[in-house]
Protein backbone atom coordinates (compact mmCIF):
# COMPACT_ATOMS: atom_id res chain seq x y z
CA UNK A 1 0.00 0.00 0.00
CA UNK A 2 1.43 3.33 -1.03
CA UNK A 3 2.07 5.90 1.66
CA UNK A 4 -0.22 8.86 1.72
CA UNK A 5 1.13 11.81 -0.19
CA UNK A 6 2.06 14.64 2.18
CA UNK A 7 0.17 17.92 1.71
CA UNK A 8 1.83 20.57 -0.41
CA UNK A 9 3.29 23.82 0.94
CA UNK A 10 0.21 25.87 0.04
CA UNK A 11 -2.06 23.48 1.92
CA UNK A 12 0.21 23.54 4.95
CA UNK A 13 0.33 27.33 4.85
CA UNK A 14 -3.46 27.57 4.60
CA UNK A 15 -3.89 25.24 7.55
CA UNK A 16 -1.31 27.01 9.70
CA UNK A 17 -3.03 30.37 9.14
CA UNK A 18 -6.58 28.99 9.45
CA UNK A 19 -7.41 30.32 6.00
CA UNK A 20 -10.47 28.08 5.45
CA UNK A 21 -12.00 29.47 8.65
CA UNK A 22 -11.11 33.02 7.59
CA UNK A 23 -12.74 32.62 4.17
CA UNK A 24 -15.83 31.16 5.84
CA UNK A 25 -15.96 34.15 8.20
CA UNK A 26 -15.77 36.54 5.24
CA UNK A 27 -18.60 34.70 3.51
CA UNK A 28 -20.74 34.85 6.65
CA UNK A 29 -20.08 38.58 7.02
CA UNK A 30 -21.13 39.12 3.40
CA UNK A 31 -24.32 37.09 3.84
CA UNK A 32 -25.23 38.95 7.02
CA UNK A 33 -24.60 42.26 5.28
CA UNK A 34 -26.69 41.23 2.28
CA UNK A 35 -29.58 40.28 4.56
CA UNK A 36 -29.42 43.55 6.50
CA UNK A 37 -28.96 45.70 3.38
CA UNK A 38 -31.90 44.05 1.61
CA UNK A 39 -34.43 44.90 4.29
CA UNK A 40 -37.00 47.42 2.98
CA UNK A 41 -36.18 50.20 5.44
CA UNK A 42 -32.45 49.90 4.73
CA UNK A 43 -32.89 49.72 0.99
CA UNK A 44 -35.13 52.77 0.83
CA UNK A 45 -33.07 54.90 3.21
CA UNK A 46 -29.34 54.82 2.29
CA UNK A 47 -28.38 56.46 5.59
CA UNK A 48 -29.48 53.30 7.39
CA UNK A 49 -26.54 51.55 5.73
CA UNK A 50 -24.00 53.52 7.75
CA UNK A 51 -23.88 50.91 10.55
CA UNK A 52 -23.28 48.23 7.92
CA UNK A 53 -20.38 50.22 6.50
CA UNK A 54 -18.77 50.08 9.94
CA UNK A 55 -19.71 46.63 11.19
CA UNK A 56 -19.08 44.57 8.06
CA UNK A 57 -15.52 45.86 7.44
CA UNK A 58 -14.77 45.40 11.15
CA UNK A 59 -15.81 41.75 11.02
CA UNK A 60 -13.85 41.13 7.85
CA UNK A 61 -10.69 42.92 9.01
CA UNK A 62 -10.80 41.14 12.38
CA UNK A 63 -10.92 37.74 10.67
CA UNK A 64 -8.08 38.71 8.34
CA UNK A 65 -6.03 40.15 11.20
CA UNK A 66 -6.28 37.00 13.30
CA UNK A 67 -5.21 34.92 10.29
CA UNK A 68 -1.88 36.77 10.31
CA UNK A 69 -0.91 34.93 13.48
CA UNK A 70 1.93 32.43 13.11
CA UNK A 71 2.70 29.77 15.71
CA UNK A 72 6.07 29.08 14.04
CA UNK A 73 7.47 32.59 13.79
CA UNK A 74 11.02 31.46 14.68
CA UNK A 75 10.98 28.99 11.81
CA UNK A 76 9.57 31.61 9.48
CA UNK A 77 12.36 34.05 10.32
CA UNK A 78 15.07 31.46 9.65
CA UNK A 79 13.59 30.03 6.46
CA UNK A 80 15.77 29.86 3.36
CA UNK A 81 13.19 31.59 1.20
CA UNK A 82 11.92 35.03 2.24
CA UNK A 83 8.42 35.09 3.68
CA UNK A 84 7.39 38.55 2.58
CA UNK A 85 5.93 37.42 -0.80
CA UNK A 86 3.69 34.91 1.00
CA UNK A 87 2.57 37.43 3.59
CA UNK A 88 1.91 39.98 0.84
CA UNK A 89 -0.13 37.50 -1.21
CA UNK A 90 -1.97 36.34 1.92
CA UNK A 91 -3.10 39.83 2.88
CA UNK A 92 -3.76 41.03 -0.65
CA UNK A 93 -5.90 38.05 -1.70
CA UNK A 94 -8.01 38.13 1.46
CA UNK A 95 -8.45 41.90 1.23
CA UNK A 96 -9.63 41.77 -2.38
CA UNK A 97 -11.95 38.87 -1.57
CA UNK A 98 -13.45 40.69 1.42
CA UNK A 99 -13.90 43.95 -0.49
CA UNK A 100 -15.55 42.15 -3.42
CA UNK A 101 -17.94 40.09 -1.28
CA UNK A 102 -19.02 43.02 0.87
CA UNK A 103 -19.40 45.36 -2.11
CA UNK A 104 -21.71 42.87 -3.81
CA UNK A 105 -23.76 42.67 -0.62
CA UNK A 106 -24.57 46.41 -0.55
CA UNK A 107 -26.78 47.66 -3.39
CA UNK A 108 -26.85 51.33 -4.22
CA UNK A 109 -25.03 54.09 -6.02
CA UNK A 110 -21.50 55.22 -5.25
CA UNK A 111 -22.79 58.56 -3.96
CA UNK A 112 -25.07 57.11 -1.26
CA UNK A 113 -23.29 54.56 0.92
CA UNK A 114 -23.14 51.92 -1.77
CA UNK A 115 -20.49 49.49 -2.95
CA UNK A 116 -17.80 52.17 -3.31
CA UNK A 117 -18.00 53.14 0.35
CA UNK A 118 -17.92 49.49 1.39
CA UNK A 119 -14.79 48.81 -0.67
CA UNK A 120 -13.10 51.90 0.78
CA UNK A 121 -13.97 51.02 4.35
CA UNK A 122 -12.93 47.40 3.93
CA UNK A 123 -9.52 48.31 2.53
CA UNK A 124 -8.99 50.98 5.17
CA UNK A 125 -10.03 48.65 8.00
CA UNK A 126 -7.76 45.88 6.75
CA UNK A 127 -4.85 48.31 6.46
CA UNK A 128 -5.35 49.62 9.99
CA UNK A 129 -5.68 46.07 11.31
CA UNK A 130 -2.50 45.00 9.52
CA UNK A 131 -0.57 47.89 11.07
CA UNK A 132 -1.98 46.91 14.46
CA UNK A 133 -0.87 43.30 13.90
CA UNK A 134 2.69 44.48 13.36
CA UNK A 135 2.60 46.70 16.46
CA UNK A 136 0.46 44.69 18.89
CA UNK A 137 0.25 41.18 17.47
CA UNK A 138 -2.32 39.42 15.31
CA UNK A 139 -4.63 38.38 18.12
CA UNK A 140 -5.10 41.97 19.31
CA UNK A 141 -5.04 43.55 15.84
CA UNK A 142 -8.82 44.02 15.73
CA UNK A 143 -8.93 46.26 18.82
CA UNK A 144 -7.50 49.57 17.46
CA UNK A 145 -9.65 49.31 14.34
CA UNK A 146 -12.76 48.67 16.41
CA UNK A 147 -12.02 51.61 18.70
CA UNK A 148 -11.44 53.97 15.78
CA UNK A 149 -14.50 52.92 13.78
CA UNK A 150 -16.68 53.02 16.90
CA UNK A 151 -15.46 56.49 17.83
CA UNK A 152 -16.09 57.85 14.35
CA UNK A 153 -19.52 56.24 14.11
CA UNK A 154 -20.65 57.52 17.50
CA UNK A 155 -19.42 61.03 16.66
CA UNK A 156 -20.90 61.11 13.17
CA UNK A 157 -24.08 62.85 14.34
CA UNK A 158 -22.07 66.05 14.81
CA UNK A 159 -21.95 67.93 11.46
CA UNK A 160 -18.38 69.05 12.06
CA UNK A 161 -17.20 65.46 12.44
CA UNK A 162 -19.34 64.14 9.61
CA UNK A 163 -17.92 66.69 7.18
CA UNK A 164 -14.29 65.85 8.03
CA UNK A 165 -13.54 63.52 5.14
CA UNK A 166 -10.00 62.79 6.39
CA UNK A 167 -10.67 61.97 10.05
CA UNK A 168 -14.19 60.62 9.56
CA UNK A 169 -13.58 58.73 6.34
CA UNK A 170 -15.50 55.57 7.44
CA UNK A 171 -18.83 57.45 7.50
CA UNK A 172 -18.49 59.28 4.18
CA UNK A 173 -21.00 58.48 1.46
CA UNK A 174 -18.49 57.08 -1.02
CA UNK A 175 -16.82 59.32 -3.61
CA UNK A 176 -14.96 61.82 -1.36
CA UNK A 177 -11.29 61.97 -2.49
CA UNK A 178 -10.02 62.72 1.02
CA UNK A 179 -11.72 59.65 2.45
CA UNK A 180 -10.34 57.44 -0.30
CA UNK A 181 -6.85 58.87 0.13
CA UNK A 182 -6.79 58.00 3.83
CA UNK A 183 -8.23 54.50 3.33
CA UNK A 184 -5.81 53.66 0.52
CA UNK A 185 -2.85 55.09 2.45
CA UNK A 186 -3.76 52.90 5.43
CA UNK A 187 -4.15 49.85 3.21
CA UNK A 188 -0.84 50.31 1.40
CA UNK A 189 0.99 51.04 4.67
CA UNK A 190 -0.49 48.00 6.38
CA UNK A 191 0.20 45.80 3.37
CA UNK A 192 3.85 46.88 3.18
CA UNK A 193 4.56 46.71 6.91
CA UNK A 194 2.91 43.34 7.37
CA UNK A 195 4.65 41.86 4.32
CA UNK A 196 8.09 43.02 5.43
CA UNK A 197 7.86 42.54 9.19
CA UNK A 198 4.98 40.17 9.77
CA UNK A 199 2.74 40.18 12.80
CA UNK A 200 4.44 40.84 16.11
CA UNK A 201 5.42 37.64 17.97
CA UNK A 202 3.17 37.10 20.96
CA UNK A 203 5.46 35.25 23.38
CA UNK A 204 6.23 31.57 23.82
CA UNK A 205 2.54 30.67 23.58
CA UNK A 206 2.01 32.82 20.45
GINORLIN-V933872 format. One record per backbone hydrogen bond with DSSP energy under -1.0 kcal/mol. CO is the residue of the C=O (numbers start at 1). NH is the residue of the N-H. Records with the same first field share a line. If there is no record, write none. Layout:
CO=NH + NH
This chain:
8=12
9=13
10=14
11=15
12=16
13=17
14=19
15=18
18=22
19=23
20=24
21=25
22=26
23=27
24=28
25=29
26=30
27=31
28=32
29=33
30=34
31=35
32=36
33=37
34=38
39=43
40=44
41=45
45=48
46=49
47=50
49=53
51=55
52=56
54=58
55=59
56=60
57=61
58=62
59=63
60=64
61=65
62=66
63=67
65=68
66=69
72=76
73=77
74=78
76=79
83=87
84=88
85=89
86=90
87=91
88=92
89=93
90=94
91=95
92=96
93=97
94=98
95=99
96=100
97=101
98=102
99=103
100=104
109=112
114=118
115=119
116=120
117=121
118=122
119=123
120=124
121=125
122=126
123=127
124=128
125=129
126=130
127=131
128=132
129=133
130=134
131=135
132=136
133=200
138=141
140=143
142=146
143=147
144=148
145=149
146=150
147=151
148=152
149=153
150=154
151=155
155=158
158=162
159=163
161=164
163=165
164=168
168=171
169=172
173=113
176=180
177=181
178=182
179=183
180=184
181=185
182=186
183=187
184=188
185=189
186=190
187=191
188=192
189=193
190=194
191=195
192=196
193=197
194=198
203=206
